[in-house]
Every structure is written in C-alpha cells, then in structure tokens.
Amino acid sequence: PFGEYYFLETKAPEGYLLNLAKQYFTVHKDGKVIGHTNIENEKIKREVEFTKKDTMNLKTVPGATLEVQDAKTKKVVWTGTTGKDGKVKLVLEYGEYIYHEIVAPKGYVKADKYGKIIVTEKGATIQEVVWNEPITSDYELTKKDTISLKALSGCEVEIKNAETGEVVFKGVT
C-alpha cells in the first residue's frame, strides 16, 4: 500500500560490514516508488602491522622485504619492506592470507617460516612479529706480548660494528 517506509539490513553478506542506516522510501498512490531502493556495504578491512626482530637481542630490524599472498589463489596481494623502525603496515580485506619473508635484511638469515593471517568481521589491528637470526661466526682473539709471544690476560677489548660504531662485544682476555 502507499505510504512511507524504511528498510534496515539485519545481516550483511560475508566479508562486509552491516549497514545500520535506515533506508527511507515512499510508495505514492500511483504506485511509483521514490527514495532508496538499495543498500551499500563496506568491505571488512583490517590494518596489519609487521615487525621484524633480531632473535639474539630482540631489537627491531629494518630492511626486511615481506610478501603477502591470498591463501586460496596464492596470488601476491602485497609486498613491502620494513622501515627504520623495523615495522611496515598494510590494510587487508576480509579473508585468509599467507605471509613470508622474501629478502632478509643485510647481516641476517632469511626467515623460512610462513605465517597465516585471517581477517574477520571481529578483531582489531593484527600485529605479527617475524624473527630474523643474525649471521654470526665464532671469533677468537688472543692478546700476546710482542717479544715473548706469551698470552696476556686482563686486557679489556671491545668489538664494534665498522659501519655503525655500535659496540657488539665487550670482554676481558
């Protein structure tokens, strides 16, 4: 019958947010309908933040390149590199994804593990930590007397990163 009406969405399609806005329309005496006749839905999206960390000292690591694929199609949907803070952010739509590291930062072994992200209608920002093991080597330093060639004990030594000047080891012979 003619009159004023509204409709309200009570269940959204999978992967979309529920639209709670009332959609008004009018049916005139001549049968014409004026007003809204459809509802628009916004896709569910969530922010994802990756943080790369060093397994030895737990510091964040810049320069790691990560890739995210759609879990069903295996299609790459995003590629990015961690910044100076060791973090990178992206936004993913509703669905399941697989991520992995494709390029390790300088001085680190590439992480070979794959991770899974599931974006659902419920949830907050997704935070994933991807760990990198530094490339290391055993190094033995011996302090000797230049004349007798006897080992000297009690000498304090520091080993510094040649690029950054950061002290990476302190010890006493």
C-alpha positions in Angstrom: 0.0 0.0 0.0 1.0 3.6 -0.5 2.8 5.3 2.4 6.3 5.9 3.8 8.6 3.1 4.7 12.2 2.2 5.5 14.2 -0.9 5.3 17.1 -1.9 7.5 19.7 -4.5 6.9 19.7 -7.2 9.5 22.5 -9.4 8.2 25.4 -8.3 5.9 26.9 -10.6 3.2 30.1 -12.4 4.3 33.1 -10.2 4.2 31.1 -6.9 4.5 30.1 -4.7 7.4 26.5 -4.4 8.5 24.9 -1.2 7.2 22.8 0.1 10.1 21.4 3.2 8.3 17.7 3.2 7.8 16.9 3.5 4.1 13.6 5.5 3.6 11.3 5.3 0.5 7.8 6.4 -0.3 5.1 4.5 -2.3 2.8 7.0 -4.0 -0.9 6.4 -4.8 0.1 5.9 -8.5 2.4 3.0 -7.4 5.7 4.9 -8.1 8.5 4.3 -5.5 10.7 7.3 -4.6 13.7 7.0 -2.4 16.3 4.4 -1.7 16.0 1.0 -3.2 19.4 -0.4 -2.4 21.9 -0.7 0.4 25.6 -0.3 0.1 28.0 -2.3 2.2 31.6 -1.6 3.1 34.1 -4.4 2.8 35.7 -5.6 6.1 39.3 -4.4 6.3 41.9 -4.6 9.0 45.3 -2.9 9.4 48.1 -5.3 9.7 51.5 -4.4 11.2 54.6 -6.5 10.7 57.6 -6.0 13.0 60.9 -7.6 12.2 63.0 -8.6 15.2 66.5 -9.9 15.8 66.4 -13.3 17.6 69.5 -12.6 19.7 69.0 -9.1 21.1 65.2 -8.6 20.4 65.9 -5.3 18.5 63.7 -4.3 15.6 65.3 -4.8 12.1 64.9 -2.5 9.1 65.3 -3.7 5.5 63.3 -7.0 5.5 61.0 -7.5 2.5 57.8 -9.3 3.1 55.2 -10.7 0.8 51.5 -11.4 1.4 49.5 -13.9 -0.7 45.8 -14.8 -0.9 45.7 -18.2 0.8 43.2 -19.6 -1.7 44.6 -18.3 -5.0 48.3 -17.9 -3.9 48.2 -14.5 -5.8 50.6 -11.9 -4.3 48.4 -9.1 -2.9 51.2 -7.0 -1.2 54.9 -6.7 -1.0 56.7 -4.2 1.4 59.9 -3.5 3.3 60.3 -2.7 7.0 61.4 0.9 7.6 63.9 2.3 10.1 61.7 1.3 13.0 61.6 -2.3 11.8 57.9 -2.1 11.0 55.6 -2.0 8.0 51.8 -1.6 7.8 49.2 -2.5 5.3 45.4 -2.9 5.1 43.9 -6.3 4.1 40.3 -7.1 3.2 38.3 -9.9 4.7 39.8 -13.3 4.0 42.8 -15.6 4.7 46.4 -14.7 3.8 49.9 -16.3 3.9 53.0 -14.2 4.5 56.7 -14.8 4.4 60.0 -13.0 4.1 61.4 -12.8 0.5 64.5 -10.7 1.2 66.4 -10.8 4.5 68.0 -7.6 5.9 71.7 -7.3 5.5 73.5 -9.5 8.0 70.6 -11.8 8.7 69.5 -15.2 7.6 66.2 -15.2 5.7 63.3 -16.4 7.8 61.9 -19.5 6.2 58.7 -19.8 8.1 55.3 -18.9 6.6 52.7 -17.2 8.7 48.9 -17.0 8.4 46.6 -14.0 8.8 42.8 -14.3 9.0 40.9 -11.1 8.6 37.4 -11.5 10.1 34.5 -9.2 11.0 35.6 -9.1 14.6 39.1 -8.0 15.6 41.4 -5.2 15.9 44.7 -4.3 14.2 46.7 -7.5 13.5 50.3 -7.4 14.8 52.7 -10.0 13.5 56.3 -10.4 14.6 58.7 -12.0 12.1 62.0 -13.1 13.6 65.4 -13.0 11.9 68.5 -14.8 13.1 71.7 -12.7 12.6 74.5 -14.2 10.6 77.2 -15.0 13.2 80.6 -16.6 13.4 82.9 -17.7 16.1 85.9 -15.4 16.5 88.8 -15.9 18.8 91.0 -13.1 19.8 94.3 -13.7 21.6 96.3 -10.9 23.1 100.1 -11.6 23.2 103.3 -10.0 24.3 105.2 -8.8 21.2 108.6 -10.1 22.5 107.8 -13.3 24.3 104.6 -14.1 22.4 103.0 -15.2 25.7 99.3 -14.8 26.0 98.3 -11.7 28.1 95.4 -11.9 30.4 93.4 -9.0 31.9 93.2 -6.9 28.7 89.8 -5.3 28.1 88.6 -5.4 24.5 85.6 -4.1 22.5 84.4 -5.2 19.1 82.5 -2.6 17.2 80.4 -2.7 14.1 82.5 -1.0 11.4 79.5 0.7 9.8 77.6 1.9 12.8 80.2 2.1 15.5 77.9 0.1 17.8 79.7 -2.0 20.4 78.7 -5.6 19.8 81.0 -7.3 22.3 83.0 -6.4 25.4 85.3 -8.8 27.2 88.5 -9.4 29.1 91.3 -11.7 28.0 
